Amino acid sequence: MRAVVVREPGGPDVLAVQDVAAPEPGPSDLLVAVAAAGVNRADLLQRQGHYPPPEGAPAWPGLEVSGTVTAVGPDVAGWRVGDRVAALLAGGGYAEQVAVPADLALRVPDDLDLVSAAGLPEALATVWSNLRAARLAPGESVLVRGGSGGVGSIAVQLAHALDAQVLATAGGAERVARVRELGADVVLDHRAPGLADRVLAATDGRGVDVVLDVLGAGGLAQNLAVLADDGRLVVIGLQQGRRGELDLSLLLAKRAAVIGTMLRSRPHHQKAAIVDGVRRHAWPLVGSRAVRPVVHAVLPFDRAPEAHRLLETGEAFGKVLLVPAAEDS
């Protein structure tokens, strides 16, 4: 089968389509013919040599796919050949076929385009698990840093559907308007000065209960400044660095908490529990259309370098997806 492999660590051009061995599903797996694979920032890190796949995962990138079940393991119940599926993976999604643990799979609603569904599993699992970790309650406020990204666009929709007051950031007037259309109550242009002051003004000086942050070190000072008393900062990305300074006296004065999580490296039983939570609580919102994938571009495997550039430059609004079909097919 064909897959997009990393020939050597480096820039986007190290990605290439090659023939690789087809997966061998285990007794608890589904074999899936891939319709599309989601592109995530973890894939960029893997391509650069900074984020190797977990033991046992395929060597090529890809943490989420959608597709059609072509075989069902003997220990699997509730699935059959032909079912439409979206799934979370430890790696290997940039391929024509994947073996998926059945407890990491989600049934795609009939009215959702199968290709677009590939943009949901990783983002929904990330957002759901982190909003749970932050104990976000209805009526509380949440600031989504990067509301136009693949995770942020889902976070805005999910938090809105959970009856939170949603604030978000985006870069430029057009993106601000589009994020507002996703359900954010307040969207602030992060390119303008005084972001912390503007967040405080939008919350009558109180600040927000939860910050969902993709920036990492570069956002620490602002994030702490905008937290309300007893607020929770949840760090889910490191786009602006791994190391930074934190004013501990302010953290103590606010009785605030800093929470850090990572999805890919979790043991399987934890991922299965997260996907089960998504299945029971968040996936029905997909069925009701309260949460939908936001897709910036769908590109064939042989344009994978371009897909990675779209994320690296920040051009993408929402998700970038890769499909197995050749561009001229």
C-alpha positions as CSV (number, residue, x, y, z in Angstrom):
1,M,0.0,0.0,0.0
2,R,1.0,3.7,-0.3
3,A,1.9,5.9,2.6
4,V,3.5,9.3,3.2
5,V,6.8,8.6,4.9
6,V,9.5,10.8,6.4
7,R,12.7,10.0,4.5
8,E,14.9,11.8,7.0
9,P,14.2,14.5,9.7
10,G,13.9,17.9,8.2
11,G,11.6,20.3,6.3
12,P,8.4,19.5,4.5
13,D,10.1,18.3,1.4
14,V,11.4,15.2,3.3
15,L,7.8,13.8,3.0
16,A,7.4,11.3,0.1
17,V,4.8,8.7,-1.0
18,Q,6.3,5.2,-0.9
19,D,5.1,1.6,-0.9
20,V,5.0,0.1,2.6
21,A,3.8,-3.1,4.2
22,A,0.0,-3.2,4.8
23,P,-1.1,-3.3,8.4
24,E,-1.9,-6.6,10.1
25,P,-4.9,-6.0,12.4
26,G,-5.0,-7.7,15.7
27,P,-8.1,-9.5,17.2
28,S,-9.4,-6.3,18.8
29,D,-8.8,-4.1,15.7
30,L,-10.7,-2.8,12.8
31,L,-9.0,-2.7,9.4
32,V,-9.9,0.6,7.7
33,A,-9.6,1.8,4.1
34,V,-8.6,5.4,4.7
35,A,-10.7,8.1,3.2
36,A,-8.7,10.9,4.7
37,A,-6.1,11.6,7.4
38,G,-5.9,14.7,9.5
39,V,-2.7,16.7,9.7
40,N,-1.7,17.8,13.2
41,R,1.2,19.8,14.7
42,A,2.5,16.6,16.3
43,D,3.1,15.4,12.7
44,L,5.3,18.4,12.0
45,L,7.3,17.6,15.1
46,Q,7.7,14.0,14.1
47,R,8.8,15.0,10.6
48,Q,11.5,17.3,12.2
49,G,12.7,14.4,14.3
50,H,11.4,15.8,17.7
51,Y,8.5,13.5,18.3
52,P,9.1,9.8,17.5
53,P,6.1,7.5,17.3
54,P,5.3,5.3,20.3
55,E,6.6,1.8,20.3
56,G,4.6,-0.4,18.0
57,A,3.2,2.4,15.9
58,P,4.0,2.7,12.2
59,A,7.0,4.9,11.4
60,W,5.0,7.4,9.2
61,P,2.9,10.2,10.6
62,G,-0.9,10.5,11.1
63,L,-2.9,10.6,14.4
64,E,-6.4,10.5,13.0
65,V,-8.3,9.1,10.0
66,S,-11.7,8.5,8.6
67,G,-12.6,5.7,6.3
68,T,-14.6,2.5,5.8
69,V,-14.2,-0.7,7.7
70,T,-12.9,-3.6,5.5
71,A,-12.3,-6.2,8.2
72,V,-13.3,-6.8,11.8
73,G,-11.2,-8.6,14.4
74,P,-12.7,-11.7,16.1
75,D,-12.9,-10.0,19.5
76,V,-14.7,-6.9,18.2
77,A,-18.4,-6.4,18.7
78,G,-20.7,-3.8,17.3
79,W,-18.8,-3.1,14.0
80,R,-19.2,-4.7,10.6
81,V,-17.6,-4.4,7.2
82,G,-18.8,-1.3,5.4
83,D,-19.3,0.9,8.5
84,R,-18.1,4.5,8.3
85,V,-15.6,5.3,11.0
86,A,-13.4,8.1,12.3
87,A,-10.6,7.0,14.6
88,L,-7.7,8.1,16.9
89,L,-4.3,6.6,16.2
90,A,-0.9,6.4,17.8
91,G,0.5,7.0,14.3
92,G,0.4,5.7,10.7
93,G,-2.6,7.6,9.5
94,Y,-0.9,8.9,6.3
95,A,-1.6,5.6,4.5
96,E,-4.2,3.9,2.4
97,Q,-5.0,1.4,5.2
98,V,-4.8,1.5,9.0
99,A,-5.4,-1.0,11.8
100,V,-7.5,0.8,14.4
101,P,-8.2,-0.5,18.0
102,A,-12.0,-0.7,18.0
103,D,-12.2,1.2,21.3
104,L,-10.6,4.2,19.6
105,A,-13.1,4.3,16.8
106,L,-16.2,6.5,16.4
107,R,-19.1,5.9,14.0
108,V,-19.5,8.7,11.5
109,P,-23.0,10.2,11.3
110,D,-24.8,9.6,7.9
111,D,-25.0,13.3,7.2
112,L,-21.3,14.0,7.7
113,D,-19.0,13.9,4.8
114,L,-16.6,11.0,5.4
115,V,-13.5,12.9,4.3
116,S,-14.3,15.9,6.6
117,A,-14.8,13.5,9.5
118,A,-11.0,12.9,9.6
119,G,-10.7,16.4,11.1
120,L,-12.5,15.4,14.3
121,P,-11.0,12.6,16.4
122,E,-7.7,14.2,17.5
123,A,-9.2,17.6,18.2
124,L,-12.3,16.4,19.9
125,A,-10.3,14.0,22.1
126,T,-7.8,16.7,23.0
127,V,-10.5,19.4,23.7
128,W,-12.8,17.1,25.6
129,S,-10.2,15.6,27.8
130,N,-8.7,19.0,28.7
131,L,-11.9,20.7,29.4
132,R,-12.7,17.8,31.7
133,A,-9.3,18.2,33.3
134,A,-10.0,21.9,33.8
135,R,-13.4,21.1,35.3
136,L,-15.1,23.6,33.1
137,A,-18.7,24.0,34.3
138,P,-21.8,25.5,32.5
139,G,-21.8,29.3,32.9
140,E,-18.0,29.5,33.4
141,S,-15.8,31.4,31.0
142,V,-13.0,29.9,28.8
143,L,-10.4,31.6,26.7
144,V,-9.3,29.6,23.6
145,R,-5.9,30.7,22.5
146,G,-5.8,30.2,18.7
147,G,-9.5,29.8,17.9
148,S,-8.8,29.5,14.2
149,G,-6.6,26.4,14.5
150,G,-7.5,22.8,14.1
151,V,-8.0,22.3,17.8
152,G,-9.1,25.8,18.6
153,S,-12.0,25.7,16.0
154,I,-13.3,22.6,17.7
155,A,-12.7,24.0,21.2
156,V,-14.8,27.1,20.4
157,Q,-17.7,25.0,19.2
158,L,-17.6,22.4,22.0
159,A,-17.3,25.0,24.8
160,H,-20.2,26.9,23.3
161,A,-22.3,23.7,23.2
162,L,-21.4,23.0,26.8
163,D,-22.9,26.4,27.8
164,A,-19.7,28.2,28.6
165,Q,-18.9,31.8,27.9
166,V,-16.4,31.5,25.1
167,L,-13.6,34.0,24.4
168,A,-11.1,33.3,21.7
169,T,-8.1,34.8,19.9
170,A,-7.4,34.9,16.2
171,G,-5.1,36.8,13.9
172,G,-6.7,39.5,11.7
173,A,-10.2,40.8,11.1
174,E,-11.3,38.0,8.8
175,R,-10.3,35.3,11.1
176,V,-11.8,37.1,14.1
177,A,-15.1,37.2,12.2
178,R,-15.0,33.5,11.2
179,V,-14.2,32.4,14.8
180,R,-17.1,34.4,16.0
181,E,-19.3,32.5,13.6
182,L,-18.2,29.3,15.3
183,G,-19.9,30.3,18.5
184,A,-17.4,32.5,20.4
185,D,-19.0,35.3,22.4
186,V,-15.9,37.5,22.2
187,V,-13.0,37.2,19.7
188,L,-9.9,39.3,20.1
189,D,-7.2,39.9,17.5
190,H,-4.0,38.6,19.1
191,R,-2.0,40.9,16.7
192,A,-3.3,44.0,18.5
193,P,-1.5,45.2,21.6
194,G,-2.8,44.8,25.2
195,L,-4.5,41.4,24.8
196,A,-4.6,40.8,28.6
197,D,-6.2,44.2,29.2
198,R,-8.8,43.5,26.5
199,V,-9.7,40.1,28.0
200,L,-10.1,41.7,31.4
201,A,-12.3,44.4,29.9
202,A,-14.5,41.8,28.2
203,T,-15.0,40.1,31.5
204,D,-15.6,43.2,33.6
205,G,-12.2,42.9,35.2
206,R,-12.8,39.4,36.5
207,G,-10.8,37.3,34.1
208,V,-11.6,33.9,32.7
209,D,-12.1,30.6,34.6
210,V,-10.2,28.5,32.1
211,V,-7.5,29.2,29.5
212,L,-6.9,26.6,26.8
213,D,-3.5,27.4,25.5
214,V,-1.5,26.2,22.5
215,L,1.3,28.7,22.9
216,G,3.3,27.3,25.8
217,A,6.1,29.4,27.1
218,G,5.3,32.5,25.1
219,G,1.8,32.8,26.5
220,L,2.5,32.1,30.2
221,A,2.5,35.7,31.4
222,Q,-0.6,36.8,29.5
223,N,-2.5,33.6,30.5
224,L,-1.8,34.1,34.2
225,A,-2.8,37.7,34.0
226,V,-6.2,36.9,32.5
227,L,-7.1,34.1,34.9
228,A,-9.8,34.7,37.4
229,D,-9.4,33.7,41.0
230,D,-9.4,29.9,41.2
231,G,-8.7,29.8,37.4
232,R,-7.2,27.0,35.5
233,L,-4.6,27.3,32.8
234,V,-4.4,24.2,30.6
235,V,-1.4,24.0,28.4
236,I,-1.9,21.8,25.3
237,G,0.7,23.1,22.9
238,L,4.2,24.6,22.7
239,Q,4.1,26.8,19.6
240,Q,6.0,29.6,21.4
241,G,8.5,27.5,23.3
242,R,9.0,24.9,26.0
243,R,10.5,27.0,28.8
244,G,9.3,30.2,30.4
245,E,9.0,32.1,33.6
246,L,5.9,32.1,35.7
247,D,5.1,34.6,38.5
248,L,4.4,32.2,41.3
249,S,3.3,34.9,43.7
250,L,0.5,35.8,41.3
251,L,-0.4,32.1,40.8
252,L,-0.7,31.7,44.6
253,A,-2.6,34.9,45.0
254,K,-5.2,33.8,42.5
255,R,-5.2,30.2,43.8
256,A,-4.8,29.2,40.2
257,A,-3.7,25.9,38.7
258,V,-1.6,25.0,35.8
259,I,-2.5,21.8,34.0
260,G,-0.4,20.1,31.3
261,T,-1.5,17.1,29.3
262,M,-0.4,15.2,26.2
263,L,-2.6,12.7,24.3
264,R,-0.4,10.7,22.0
265,S,1.9,9.3,24.7
266,R,-0.9,8.2,27.0
267,P,-1.3,4.4,27.6
268,H,-4.0,2.8,25.5
269,H,-6.5,2.4,28.4
270,Q,-6.4,6.1,29.0
271,K,-7.0,6.9,25.4
272,A,-9.8,4.4,25.3
273,A,-11.4,6.1,28.3
274,I,-11.1,9.5,26.6
275,V,-12.6,8.3,23.3
276,D,-15.4,6.7,25.3
277,G,-16.1,10.1,26.9
278,V,-16.1,11.7,23.5
279,R,-18.4,9.0,22.2
280,R,-20.9,9.5,25.1
281,H,-20.8,13.3,25.6
282,A,-19.2,15.1,22.6
283,W,-20.0,12.9,19.6
284,P,-23.7,13.4,20.0
285,L,-23.0,17.1,19.4
286,V,-21.5,16.1,16.0
287,G,-24.7,14.2,15.2
288,S,-26.8,17.3,16.1
289,R,-24.5,19.6,14.1
290,A,-23.6,21.6,17.1
291,V,-20.0,20.6,16.4
292,R,-18.7,20.2,12.9
293,P,-15.2,19.8,11.4
294,V,-13.7,23.0,10.0
295,V,-11.7,22.1,6.9
296,H,-9.2,24.5,5.3
297,A,-7.9,22.2,2.6
298,V,-8.0,18.6,1.3
299,L,-4.9,17.6,-0.5
300,P,-3.7,14.3,-2.1
301,F,-0.9,12.4,-0.4
302,D,1.7,13.6,-3.0
303,R,1.1,17.2,-1.8
304,A,1.8,16.4,1.9
305,P,4.7,18.9,2.0
306,E,2.2,21.6,1.1
307,A,-0.1,20.4,3.8
308,H,2.6,20.7,6.4
309,R,3.5,24.2,5.1
310,L,-0.1,25.3,5.6
311,L,0.2,24.5,9.3
312,E,3.7,25.9,9.7
313,T,2.9,29.3,8.2
314,G,-0.3,29.6,10.1
315,E,-2.3,30.0,6.9
316,A,-4.7,27.1,7.6
317,F,-8.0,28.0,9.2
318,G,-9.2,24.7,10.9
319,K,-7.9,21.4,9.6
320,V,-5.8,20.3,6.7
321,L,-6.6,16.8,5.4
322,L,-4.7,14.3,3.2
323,V,-6.5,11.9,0.9
324,P,-4.9,8.8,-0.7
325,A,-6.1,9.6,-4.2
326,A,-3.4,10.9,-6.6
327,E,-4.0,14.5,-7.7
328,D,-4.7,13.6,-11.3
329,S,-7.1,10.8,-10.5
